[in-house]
Amino acid sequence: MSDGFFLGGAIDDAGERTDKQVEYDSGDLTTHGVIVGMTGSGKTGLGVIFLEEALLEGIPTLVIDPKGDMTNLLLTFPDLLPSDFEPWIDEAEAKKDGKTTAEAAEATADLWKGGLESWGIGGDRIDELRDKAGFTIYTPGSEAGVPINIVGSLRKPEGAFDDNAEALRDEIQGFVSGLLGLTGIDADPISSREHILLSNIIEHAWRQGLDLDLASLLGFVQQPPMRKLGVFEVDTFFPEKDRTALAMKLNGLVASPAFQTWLSGPALDVGKLLWDEAGKPQASILYLAHLSESERQFIVTLILSKVVTWMRSQQGSGSLRAMVYMDEVFGFVPPTAEPPAKKPILTMLKQARAFGVGMMLSTQNPVDLDYKALSNAGTWFLGRLQTERDKTRVIDGLEGASTAAQGFDRAKME
């Protein structure tokens, strides 16, 4: 259909559609992108289009979905029959419109068919999408979809630790920050005794070639495998009584029946999330709407830390190898705080380009994003902005992201 991602059509100054197609070179996404706009701007629709176009080009996608909107990616119906849509019709909404669910399904099918045909998209292209990619909804902490076993994240890495020490330490930091966050411990990686102890235990085990699970980790908290932490004896730095209290707190989490779903399902393996065993690109959607804020921080930190480790193990690439899409990033990359997920997100925005991994972030308000995140995005999609403060933030970010500051006309943008 096009030579790049087909995003739609251009409009003229009067807002009327023209015959000119809007296409996007997939290679440009290696410099990342942001979608900004208030509710109703079409952020989710644009995100779905990007993901579908990537999959049609054979590029796997990892979708982090905090609000639960991106599961629409699985609504691919080549025949566009009313019966395809009926299971997904909201009965209450249909009644409000004076329709039965069957009538609402028929109207929805007609709407989709007419809309797609107006862009030259028929059932054959939908079939092509379904043939080229696999689609899975993962639900960490729940069995509503496919659960993920977070304990798999404690398995020893392949190869020598020192061959990839920086990335592995970042991964350990992400796991420990998230785990402690689940227990209500606000742990700073530099000053927190709890964070320092757990991080050293995991690194020590991995250097010894040992896999860990939560039970063995708790055992090592009570009886650490190392004698010193820094220059102090372990018992001086973190007395046994305090370590037992930490172990009891972590054990309360592990023993909780609600936590057991975090221990079921396949281990978190980035390579398998992106490609199946036959090498077919995957659309892996991590649905997080059912989780608490601390649980979302934990899983996002864990996943993206794993992505950073994985990408650093790949050869460099100038073309787009994989796409990571994160919907509604409010609270994950704030300008004034340091939640656990912020570090791996900023790391990806700074380093992923060299490995052919593109990241796209979506948010309602640009003030929700750290300036460093905005200025590292090479492509911006702007919808309606709510306040002058939002507009100023966007213009500041565009100016910072410009490759030639002298050529940025701030007055024109305003």
C-alpha positions in Angstrom: 0.0 0.0 0.0 2.9 2.4 0.8 6.6 2.6 1.1 6.5 3.2 4.9 4.0 3.1 7.7 0.6 4.3 6.2 -0.8 6.7 8.8 -3.7 8.2 6.8 -4.2 11.2 4.6 -3.2 14.9 4.7 -5.8 17.6 5.2 -5.8 21.2 3.9 -6.0 24.4 5.8 -9.8 24.1 5.8 -9.6 20.7 7.5 -10.7 18.8 4.4 -9.0 15.6 3.4 -6.8 15.7 0.4 -5.5 12.9 -1.9 -2.1 13.0 -0.4 -1.2 10.0 1.8 0.8 10.4 5.1 3.6 7.9 5.3 6.2 7.4 7.9 9.7 5.9 7.4 10.0 3.2 10.0 13.7 4.0 10.4 12.7 7.4 11.9 11.2 5.6 14.9 14.7 4.6 16.1 14.9 8.1 17.4 11.6 7.5 19.3 8.3 9.3 19.3 5.7 10.9 21.6 2.0 11.3 21.1 0.5 14.1 23.2 -3.1 15.2 23.3 -6.1 15.4 25.6 -8.8 12.7 25.7 -10.5 12.4 22.3 -7.5 13.5 20.3 -7.1 10.0 18.8 -4.0 8.9 20.7 -5.1 5.3 21.0 -6.2 5.1 17.4 -2.8 6.5 16.2 -1.0 4.1 18.4 -2.9 1.1 17.1 -2.1 2.2 13.5 1.6 2.5 14.3 1.6 -1.0 15.8 -0.3 -2.6 13.0 1.9 -1.0 10.4 5.0 -2.2 12.2 3.7 -5.7 12.4 2.9 -5.7 8.7 6.5 -4.8 8.0 7.6 -7.7 10.2 8.7 -5.6 13.2 7.7 -7.1 16.5 6.0 -4.9 19.1 6.0 -4.9 22.9 3.0 -2.9 24.2 2.8 -1.7 27.8 -0.9 -0.9 28.5 -1.5 0.7 31.9 -5.1 1.7 31.2 -6.3 -1.3 29.1 -7.0 0.5 25.9 -4.5 -1.2 23.6 -6.2 -4.6 23.6 -8.2 -3.2 20.6 -5.2 -4.3 18.6 -6.7 -7.8 18.7 -10.0 -6.7 17.1 -9.0 -7.9 13.6 -12.0 -9.2 11.6 -11.3 -9.8 7.9 -15.0 -10.4 7.1 -16.2 -7.5 9.2 -19.4 -9.3 10.1 -21.8 -8.1 12.7 -21.3 -11.4 14.5 -17.6 -10.5 14.9 -18.5 -7.4 16.8 -21.5 -8.5 18.8 -19.5 -10.1 21.7 -17.7 -6.7 22.2 -20.8 -4.5 22.2 -21.7 -2.8 25.5 -25.3 -3.7 26.1 -25.9 -0.6 28.2 -24.5 1.7 25.5 -26.7 0.0 22.9 -29.8 0.4 25.0 -29.0 4.1 25.6 -29.0 4.5 21.8 -32.3 2.6 21.5 -30.7 -0.5 19.9 -30.4 -4.2 20.7 -26.8 -5.5 20.8 -27.4 -7.2 17.4 -28.5 -3.9 15.9 -25.5 -2.1 17.5 -23.2 -4.8 16.2 -24.5 -4.3 12.6 -24.1 -0.6 12.8 -20.6 -1.0 14.1 -19.7 -3.4 11.4 -21.0 -1.0 8.7 -19.1 1.8 10.3 -15.8 -0.1 10.3 -16.3 -1.5 6.8 -17.1 2.0 5.4 -14.3 3.6 7.2 -11.6 1.1 6.1 -12.8 1.0 2.5 -12.5 4.8 2.3 -8.8 4.3 2.9 -8.5 1.4 0.5 -8.2 -1.2 3.3 -10.2 -4.4 2.8 -10.4 -7.8 4.4 -7.2 -9.0 2.6 -5.1 -6.5 4.4 -6.6 -7.5 7.8 -5.9 -11.1 6.8 -2.3 -10.2 6.0 -1.9 -8.6 9.5 -3.2 -11.8 11.2 -1.0 -14.0 9.1 2.2 -12.0 9.7 2.0 -11.6 13.5 0.9 -13.4 16.6 -1.1 -11.6 19.2 -1.0 -12.2 23.0 -2.4 -10.4 26.0 -0.3 -10.9 29.1 -1.8 -10.1 32.5 0.9 -10.0 35.2 -0.7 -10.9 38.6 -3.8 -12.3 37.0 -5.0 -15.3 35.0 -7.5 -13.3 33.0 -5.0 -13.4 30.1 -1.6 -15.1 30.0 0.2 -14.6 33.4 3.9 -14.0 33.7 6.2 -15.6 36.2 8.3 -12.8 37.6 10.5 -15.3 39.5 11.9 -16.2 36.1 13.6 -12.8 36.3 15.9 -14.1 39.0 17.4 -16.8 36.8 21.1 -16.3 36.1 22.0 -14.5 32.9 23.7 -16.2 30.0 27.5 -15.6 29.8 29.8 -14.1 32.3 28.4 -11.4 34.6 31.3 -9.0 33.8 30.6 -9.2 30.0 27.4 -7.2 30.6 27.8 -5.9 34.1 26.3 -2.5 33.7 23.1 -3.7 32.1 22.7 -6.6 34.6 23.1 -4.2 37.5 20.5 -1.9 36.1 18.2 -5.0 35.7 18.9 -6.0 39.3 18.2 -2.4 40.5 14.9 -2.4 38.6 13.8 -5.8 40.1 14.7 -4.9 43.7 13.2 -1.4 43.5 9.9 -2.9 42.2 9.9 -5.7 44.8 10.5 -3.4 47.7 7.9 -1.0 46.3 5.3 -3.9 46.5 6.0 -4.2 50.2 5.7 -0.4 50.8 9.4 0.2 51.3 10.5 3.4 49.4 14.0 2.3 48.8 16.8 4.4 47.3 19.3 2.3 45.4 22.2 4.3 46.9 21.3 4.8 50.5 18.7 2.1 51.4 20.1 -0.9 53.4 17.3 -3.1 52.0 18.1 -2.2 48.4 21.8 -2.6 48.8 21.5 -6.0 50.6 19.1 -7.5 48.0 21.1 -6.2 45.1 24.3 -7.6 46.4 22.7 -11.0 47.1 21.4 -11.3 43.5 24.7 -10.1 42.0 26.6 -12.6 44.1 24.4 -15.5 43.1 24.6 -14.6 39.4 28.4 -14.3 39.6 28.4 -17.8 41.1 26.2 -19.1 38.2 23.2 -19.7 40.5 19.5 -19.3 39.8 17.4 -17.7 42.5 13.8 -17.9 43.5 12.0 -15.9 46.1 12.5 -18.6 48.7 16.2 -18.7 48.3 16.4 -14.9 48.2 14.7 -14.7 51.5 17.0 -17.3 52.9 20.0 -15.3 51.8 18.5 -12.2 53.5 18.7 -14.0 56.8 22.1 -15.6 56.1 23.8 -13.5 53.5 26.4 -15.3 51.3 28.9 -12.5 51.6 30.7 -11.4 54.7 31.0 -7.7 54.0 29.0 -5.0 52.3 31.4 -2.2 51.4 34.0 -1.9 54.2 31.6 -3.1 57.0 30.7 -6.5 58.2 27.2 -7.5 57.1 26.0 -7.7 60.7 27.3 -4.2 61.4 25.8 -2.7 58.2 22.5 -4.5 58.5 22.0 -6.3 61.9 20.5 -9.8 61.9 17.4 -8.6 63.8 16.6 -6.0 61.1 17.3 -8.5 58.3 14.8 -10.9 59.9 12.2 -8.2 59.9 12.9 -7.5 56.2 12.6 -11.3 55.5 9.3 -11.4 57.4 7.9 -8.5 55.4 8.9 -10.1 52.1 7.6 -13.4 53.2 4.2 -11.9 53.9 4.1 -10.8 50.3 5.2 -14.2 49.0 2.7 -16.1 51.2 -0.2 -14.0 50.1 -2.7 -16.0 48.0 -3.1 -13.0 45.7 0.7 -13.0 45.0 0.6 -16.6 43.6 -0.5 -15.5 40.2 2.8 -13.6 39.9 4.5 -16.9 40.1 2.6 -18.7 37.3 2.9 -18.5 33.5 6.0 -18.3 31.3 9.1 -16.6 32.6 9.7 -13.0 31.4 11.9 -13.4 28.3 12.1 -10.4 26.0 13.2 -12.4 23.0 10.1 -14.7 23.3 7.9 -11.7 23.8 9.1 -10.3 20.4 9.3 -13.5 18.3 7.9 -17.0 18.6 10.0 -20.1 18.2 9.5 -20.1 14.5 10.7 -16.5 14.3 7.3 -15.0 13.7 6.9 -11.4 15.0 4.7 -11.0 18.0 2.5 -8.3 19.3 2.8 -8.8 23.1 0.4 -6.6 25.0 1.1 -6.3 28.8 -2.3 -5.4 30.2 -1.9 -3.6 33.6 -5.3 -2.0 34.2 -6.1 -4.4 37.0 -3.0 -3.6 39.0 -2.3 -1.1 41.8 0.0 1.8 41.2 2.9 0.1 43.0 2.3 -3.2 41.1 2.3 -1.3 37.8 5.6 0.4 38.7 7.1 -3.0 39.6 6.1 -4.8 36.3 7.0 -1.8 34.1 10.4 -1.4 35.8 11.0 -5.1 35.5 10.0 -5.4 31.9 11.9 -2.4 30.6 15.0 -3.3 32.6 14.9 -6.7 30.9 14.5 -4.9 27.5 17.6 -2.8 28.2 19.6 -5.9 29.1 18.3 -7.7 26.0 19.0 -4.8 23.6 22.5 -4.4 24.9 23.2 -8.0 24.0 22.2 -7.4 20.4 24.4 -6.2 17.5 23.9 -2.6 16.5 21.3 -1.8 13.8 20.5 1.3 11.9 17.0 0.0 11.0 14.0 -0.6 13.2 14.4 -4.0 14.8 11.6 -3.8 17.5 9.1 -1.3 18.7 8.2 -0.6 22.4 4.9 1.3 22.8 3.8 2.6 26.2 0.3 4.1 26.5 -0.6 6.7 29.1 2.8 7.2 30.8 1.4 9.5 33.5 3.3 8.7 36.7 6.1 6.7 35.1 8.4 9.5 33.8 7.4 12.6 35.9 9.6 15.7 35.8 10.1 16.0 39.6 10.1 12.5 41.1 12.1 9.3 40.5 9.8 6.3 40.4 11.5 3.0 39.7 10.3 2.8 36.0 11.8 6.2 35.2 15.4 5.0 34.9 14.9 2.2 32.3 12.6 4.5 30.2 15.2 7.3 30.1 17.9 4.7 29.4 16.0 3.4 26.4 15.3 6.8 25.1 19.0 7.6 25.2 20.5 4.3 24.1 18.0 2.1 22.2 18.6 3.9 18.9 22.0 2.2 18.5 20.3 -1.2 18.7 17.4 -0.5 16.4 14.8 -0.4 19.1 12.2 2.4 18.8 10.1 3.6 21.8 6.9 5.5 21.5 5.2 7.2 24.6 1.7 8.5 24.8 0.3 10.9 27.3 -2.5 13.4 27.8 -0.4 16.2 29.2 3.2 17.0 28.2 3.8 18.3 31.8 3.5 14.7 32.9 6.8 13.9 31.1 10.3 14.7 32.2 12.0 17.2 29.9 14.8 14.7 29.2 12.1 12.3 27.8 10.6 14.9 25.6 13.9 16.2 24.2 15.0 12.6 23.3 12.0 12.0 21.0 12.6 12.6 17.3 9.0 12.4 16.2 6.1 14.3 17.8 2.4 13.8 17.2 0.3 16.6 18.7 -3.4 16.5 19.4 -5.5 19.0 21.3 -3.7 20.5 24.3 -5.6 21.6 27.4 -3.7 24.6 28.8 -1.2 27.2 27.9 1.2 25.4 30.2 0.9 22.3 28.1 1.6 24.3 24.9 4.6 25.9 26.5 5.9 22.6 27.6 5.6 21.1 24.1 7.3 24.1 22.5 10.1 23.9 25.1 10.5 20.2 24.3 10.5 20.8 20.5 13.1 23.4 20.9 15.3 21.1 23.0 14.8 18.2 20.5 15.7 20.3 17.5 19.0 19.3 15.9 19.6 22.9 14.9 18.4 25.3 17.6 19.1 28.3 15.3 16.5 26.9 12.8 13.7 26.5 15.4 11.2 29.3 15.0 9.6 29.5 18.4 7.4 32.5 17.5 5.9 30.7 14.6 5.2 27.6 16.7 3.5 29.7 19.3 
